[in-house]
Amino acid sequence: MKSTRADLNGTGYVVRLETGEDLLETLQRFVAQEGIRNAANVSAIGSASSWRFHVVASAEIPPREVLTFGRSRHRDVGQAVKR
């Protein structure tokens, strides 16, 4: 993983993962080492070989949840997942 500050006031970051790195584990490690308590992902570019999406699919209490799993040679980040 490589990272750098990305905006003028020093509150944004760009994080680059190496091939084979786990996205969740790497981001958890990154926010811990930087002391980040609150954050939002603004955008992502890349591909993944396996994925799991957890989507809160309604505003009801409790919400309806959708879990999607997949594995392929490459999956573009941001590509729509068919259900």
N, C-alpha and C positions, 0 to 999 in steps of 0.2 A: 504494500500500500504506500502510495505517495500522496502528500497533501500540500496545499498552499492556501494562504488567505486570498480571497477573490474579489473583494470590493474595496472602495475607497476608505471606509471607516473601520475596516478590519474585523467585521463581524460575519463575513461569509467565507466559505471554504470551497475548494475544489478537491475532491478525493478521487484518486485513480487506483483501481484495483488491478492486480496482476491476474493473469489467466489461472483459474483454479481456486482463487480466493472465494470464500463464502461471504456473500454480501452482508447478511445480517450480523454475523460474527465480527467482520471487519469494521462495520459502522459502529457496533457496540464498543469495540476496543478503541476506536478513534474518538468517540464522544467522551469516553472515560478519561483518556489521556489528555484531552483538551479541556476537561472540566465543563463540558456543555451540558446544561440541564434542560433546555427547551430548544427545539429545532424543527425545521420543516424542510423537506426535500423539494427543491424548486424544479429541477429537471434531471434527466439521466439520459445518457447515450451509451449504447453498447449492446452486448448480447449475453445470453445465459444458456447453459446446457441443461439445467433443470430449474423448476420454479414451484412456488406455492404462494397463491394469493389468498388473503383473508379479506373479504369485503363485507362491510356492514351494509345490507341491502335495503333497509327500511328505517323509518324514524320511530317505529313502534317500540314499546318497552315490553318484553325484551325484543331487541331487534332481530329481524330475520338475517341470518348469516349465510354467506356462500363461500365455500372453500374450493379452490381449483388447484389441481396438481398437474404437473406435466414434466416430460423429459423429451428432449430432442437433441439433435446435433448442435443446433444453435437457435436461440430465440431472441429476436430483437427486443430490447427494452422499449416499452411504449407501444408495442404491437398489441392489438386487441386479441383477447382470448375467446375463442368460441366455446359456448357452453351447450 
